[in-house]
Structures are given as C-alpha cells and as structure tokens.
C-alpha cells in the first residue's frame, strides 16, 4: 500500500453518465467538486420537480449530514458521496425498506468487487468487522398522506485514511484500509446503482422475499444483545430480525417482542 493517505481517484461525470446510460439512474446525474451536502441539494431539486432517478454526486462535502443531527466533512478524493431520488408510490412505513435495499446493494457489490465482507448495522450503517465503513441518510417528503419523494444518501469510505482530516466519530475503516488496494470510486458507484436498480425493481413488483432475506443474512446485530436509545427511553433486548418494513424486532428480557421503528434512534451492541 502506498503511503499517500489519499491516492488520486478522480471522478469523471461524463464517464459516469456513459456507464449509466440506459439505466434508471441515467436520466439526470449531477456532479459537484464540492457540496455542503448531496442530500440537501437533492431535496431542494426534488421539491422543484427533479425526475425519478436523479443522482447527485460530490467529490467532497463540507457539511454532510448523518442521522440525529450529526454532521461530518469529507475531503476530496477520499470517499464516495452520493444521493439518489426516488418517486415510488410507497407508504410512509415502507420508506425505510429502501434504506435496507441500498445497504444490501452496497454490501453485495463490496463483497464481489473488493472482497470486503460488509455487514449492516441497523438502522443505517455498513461495518467491516467492528469499524464503520459507510452510512446512509434517508429523508422523504410527503403530500397529504402520501410519500412524494425519497432521498437516499450514502457516504462510503473508499480511499479514506486516518492520516486525512475527515471528522469521523468512532472507529472507522475504508475499502482501501481493508484491502490494501485502490478501487476507483466511480466504478463502485456504477455497480452499486445498477445493483440497487435490480432490487428496487423487484421491490416495486412485490417480490420482496429475497431482499428481505438478504438484509437479515447481512445483519451485524441479529442474535446479539443491543441497546436502543429513542430519546424518550432506552430499550435493551436481543435483536431477533429486521422485518419487511425495515423495522427491528427486539426480544425483551420478559420474552415480549417489540417492534422498533427507525426514526431517530441510536443503537449500540452490548
């Protein structure tokens, strides 16, 4: 492995557009060298009529947002930073299933392409071993009682290295740290989006069994004791499964099973 903490890994938006031509995500791809947040920009575009399948990609972020108000920055050349816009006719309780589909898509691509065995730490992270590899932020807008749009944003550590200056909370890793190799960010993005398109199409057609099985098979937490903080209470129990809406089913000490919705929760392994 080179000693350079961030090897040159440029993203060519024209190459991305060519690679995605003819796919669901080939309609409107927008690339920015620097953005405050890909999710923030895409939410604004969605509110102004951006089409289904719009993608926003950034080389660097100055104010990327995570869940429960967390923020982090990412320097150029280090990470894969993108958001996708979906205008599927789904119920609000189905939105988080889309998060799980993106997590599964990324995990499967990473395993096939890089050999990294990524696992899903519910509700929105990918881990390699005990270190965070990626995070997903899901946001959506509604009209009346219906979902108008869903924005899924992912930050995946690809060339990230501790010698860099990104603000990372807790133990973190990257594809490069796990493999000792440089895998181009653009190639990983194209593969993840194509994998997502396949699973998303099956989901919309009601064929949910396979993807539901996958997000349970790839779970980091099932069968383990966890602590969930909701802001209003702390809940301890054994993680039993992730249901078809993406909610966590916990078995409490009493034997009672409780469904934990994603929302603004924080989960820790015990």
Secondary structure, DSSP 8 states (H G I E B T S, - for coil): --S-SS------HHHHHHHHTTSTTSS-EEEEEEES-HHHHHHHHHHTT--TT-EEEEEEEEEEE-GGG-EEEE-TTTEEEEEEEE-----GGGHHHHHHHHHHHHHHHHHHHH----EEETTTEEEETTEEEEEEEEEEEEETTEEEEEEEEEEEESS--TTS-----SSB--HHHHHSS---HHHHHHHHHHHHHHHHHHHHTT--HHHHHHHHHTBSSTTSEEEEE-SS-EEEEEEEEE-TTS-EEEE-TTS-EEEE--SS-EEEE-
